[in-house]
Amino acid sequence: MKTKTKVILYVILGGILVLNCWYMVKTGEKALVVRFGENIKVETTTGIKFKMPFIDRIIKYNTEELHQLEYGFISHQEENRGNDESIKLQYTDNEAESLLLTKGSYIVNGELILQYKIGNVYDYHYKVSDQIGTLQLALESVIRRNVQNKTLDDALLNKEVISAEILPEIRKKVNEYGLGIEVVNVEIQNISVPSEVKAAYDDVNNAKNEKSGRLEEANKYKNSIIPEARAEAYKLVEEAKGYKSEKLGQAKGDVASFLQVYEQYKAAPSGTKKRLYLETMEKVLQKAKNKYIVDIQDGAIKYIPLGN
């Protein structure tokens, strides 16, 4: 009986020993092999691996799993107690993190999500004791420095631009700290003004929109009136040119007529003077309504109805 018990005990101990000689590395995993507190190997291939039983300690990390770091808010699951038993996410602001200063010392709330994987399992496990806390501090440093160089409008309207700018900076800091983390993406979920000053900001924004609208109306009026003014100016210039041509032609005609009369005057002064006098009187008397003949010698004024 004692021999049988010993055999069973040896079999059990042998089974435990055999089971402790092997470990499994699954797809996407990497393992640290620690012996007497010292890392002796980083296992990167999948499959069943040998280890020293009761001596080696195996620490495994999934290097393909995508992790998420929230900044400026905290999400938590809440069961829907209605007919629908689904679980929905609830979000709570974390103002201790979310408050950021823009250029000009304006305050905004910033909410970000950083996605990362474990890249170097040795660095991740050994080099930094608080990997996530250090990653969060790096993210906070980068986002605060970036936003403080942005105007309020740029910070509120250019989330994609800011996300693209801070991603390489965070990766650089993570590498400098030796966190063993691979930053996959960083995305700004929201940047907004605090609720306490939102009404004032909306008033300013409405005033800017009104100003822009009036400037647009003024530009439309300018664009419509300038062509009209140019057309009117062109018309006046053309009329002036026509008037100039007309007057020049008339002046040239008058000069030619004068020269012709002058030639006639040189040939027959007396006759030319009389003809000019009669032509002038004819033009003048045509405009007079009543005509009078005065006898200079008699001194009397006689009205003679000469008609028109």
Secondary structure, 3 states (H helix, E strand, C coil): CHHHHHHHHHHHHHHHHHHCCEEEECCCEEEEEEECCEEEEEECCCEEEECCCCCEEEEEEECCCCEEEEECEEEEEEECCCCCCCEEEEEEECHHHHEEECCCCCEEEEEEEEEEEECCHHHHHHCCCCHHHHHHHHHHHHHHHHHCCCCHHHHHHCHHHHHHHHHHHHHHHHHHHCCCEEEEEEEEEEEECCHHHHHHHHHHHHHHHHHHHHHHHHHHHHHHHHHHHHHHHHHHHHHHHHHHHHHHHHHHHHHHHHHHHHHHHHHCHHHHHHHHHHHHHHHHHHHCCCCEEECCCCCCEEECCCCC
